[in-house]
Amino acid sequence: MTVSFSPRKRREFITQTLGLSALAMSGSAFAQTKPTIKIGFVDGWSDSVATTNLAAVIIRTKLGYPVELKPLAAGIMWQAVARGDLDTTLSAWLPVTHEAYLANFKDKVEILGANYPGAKIGLIVPDYVKATSLADLNSHKADFGDRIVGIDAGAGVMKKTEEAIKAYGLDMRLQPSSGPAMAAELDRAYRANKAIAVTGWIPHWMFAKYKLRFLADPKNVYGAEEHVDSVINPGLHTKAPTVVAFLKKLSWKPEEIGAVMLAVENGAKPEAAAEKWIADNPARVAGWLA
């Protein structure tokens, strides 16, 4: 059956159709007007990967902003936030590990607060190692092959370890590598029941996988307990105020971040691990967004 319209009805139909199409297009354009949130993180730092991906999934799925993640060395990451090339990083270790970066950029960034309290850096050894303190490392240096296995050369924990070597008069060399390379060396030594000292930190998945401990630091070179903070470029207040409000509230516990870190270490993609945790913990996420 063919339906015919009068000229007037035809004009009304065309006008309405075009109006609906324009509305749909304008709605689509409006949905795409939210700017991309650029987040810097330190690839190879399991806590940085876990927290960054958690925040990214929430910002994208709950707040509706596109997100771009940028893996960078810590110093470059701070510099990029200060310049505005990045909107934020959730990987600022304060007050000790990143104190030099904060001193350089404190007038150009804003600290929102801790997303992980209770962080710590230092030298880590397997529980079976005889040495208990930095002060007695020289007595056991042969057990360690006269070396300390480090991570990226510019990392804060590496700078503190260089200070510790001088402060304690250690006759050991600091061997730079990377977070994953350090973990691989620790794994090989642990499986062989050999002594190894690595630059490390908590939170980290390796504390869930191995029996480890920090060497005592009586001279307090590495400082006391730290916290991992969220730092933004001040321009984010104007660019995405709801993102700033969320980041101010984001703070999670050791067992929470540990679940995501272990999932990633066991083969899950970081984004998938974050999505699963978010799905399993809706009340926690709702509290951050309230």
Salt bridges, closest charged atoms under 4 A:
GLU12 OE2 - ARG8 NH1 2.84
GLU68 OE2 - LYS70 NZ 2.86
ASP85 OD2 - ARG83 NE 2.63
ASP87 OD2 - LYS239 NZ 2.85
GLU99 OE2 - LYS160 NZ 3.13
GLU110 OE1 - HIS237 NE2 2.83
ASP127 OD1 - ARG213 NE 3.39
ASP143 OD2 - HIS140 ND1 3.79
GLU163 OE1 - LYS160 NZ 3.41
ASP171 OD2 - LYS141 NZ 2.43
GLU185 OE1 - ARG147 NH2 2.69
ASP187 OD2 - ARG191 NE 2.80
ASP229 OD1 - HIS227 ND1 2.65
GLU256 OE2 - ARG284 NE 2.79
GLU271 OE2 - ARG60 NH2 2.72
GLU275 OE2 - ARG60 NH2 3.73
ASP280 OD2 - LYS276 NZ 2.71
